[in-house]
Amino acid sequence: MKAIDLITRILVIVGGLNWGLVGIAKFDLVAALLGAGSALSNTVYVLVGISAIVQAIRLVGASSAPSSIRAH
């Protein structure tokens, strides 16, 4: 599960940086690199969204676990 966690974290960071660029400079880096509306860029967007869901579930799960078993 550690590999999935690392991959999803990286994708969430990529998505966050991309949205930051869109907000600040109106520049979509994923679309610029992979082609606007291309199957590959759409796949990246979907993977970033799924990664955000996975990380949100992990965050909720970690916060609801008893403090005695929570990792520090």
DRENSE-341140 format. One record per atom (N, C-alpha, C): x, y, z. Coordinates in steps of 0.1 Angstrom, whole numbers, plus 5000, padded with zeros to 4 digits. Layout:
XYZ ...
//
This chain:
500849885000 500050005000 500950135000 502150125004 502950245004 503250294990 503350214980 503550254966 502350334962 501150284965 499850354961 499850494968 500250494981 500150624988 501150724982 502350674979 503350764972 502850824959 502350734951 501850774937 500650874939 499750844948 498550934949 499051064954 499951064964 500451194969 501151274958 501951214950 502651284939 501551344929 500551264926 499551304917 498751424922 498451414935 497751534942 498551654941 499851644943 500751754943 500851814928 500951724918 500951764904 499651844901 498451784906 497251854904 497151994911 497651994923 497652124930 498452234923 499652184919 500552284912 499952324898 499252234891 498652264879 497552374881 496652344891 495552444894 496152574899 497252574906 497952704910 498352774898 498952714888 499352774875 498152824868 497052754868 495852794861 495252924868 495252924881 494753034888 495653164887 496953144888 497853254888 498153304873 498353214864 498853254851 497953214839 496853154843 495953104832 496653004823 497552924829 498352824821 498152684826 497652594818 497352464821 498552374817 499452344826 500652274823 500352134817 499452064823 499151924818 498651934803 497752034800 497252044787 498452084777 499352174782 500452224774 501352104771 501652014780 502551904778 501951784771 500651764773 500051644768 498951664757 498651794755 497651824745 496251854752 495751964749 494452004755 493351914750 492651854759 491551764755 491951624750 493351594750 493751464746 493451354755 493451234751 493051124759 494151114771 495351144768 496351134778 496251244789 495951364785 495651474795 494451444803 493351394797 492151354804 492451244814 493251144810 493651034819 494451094831 495351184829 496051244840 495051314850 494051394844 493051464852 492251364861 491851254855 491051144862 491951084873 493151054870 494050994880 494351094891 494451224889 494651324899 493351324908 492151314902 490951314909 490751194918 491151074912 491050954920 492050954932 493251014929 494251024939 493751114951 493051224947 492551314958 491551234966 490751154960 489751074968 490450974977 491450904972 492150814980 492850884992 493450994989 494051065000 493051125011 491951165006 490851215015 490351095024 490150985018 489750865025 490750825036 492050825032 493150795041 493150905053 492951025050 492951135060 491851115070 490651085065 489451065073 489750935082 490250835076 490550715083 491550735094 492550805091 493650835101 493150925112 492251015109 491751105120 490651035128 490050925123 489050855131 489550735139 490850705136 491450595143 491850635158 491650545167 492050575181 493450615181 493750715190 495150775191 496150665195 495850565201 496750465205 497350375194 496550375182 497050295171 497450385159 497250515160 497650605150 499150615148 499650615136 501050635134 501450775136 502650795142 503150935145 504150975135 
//
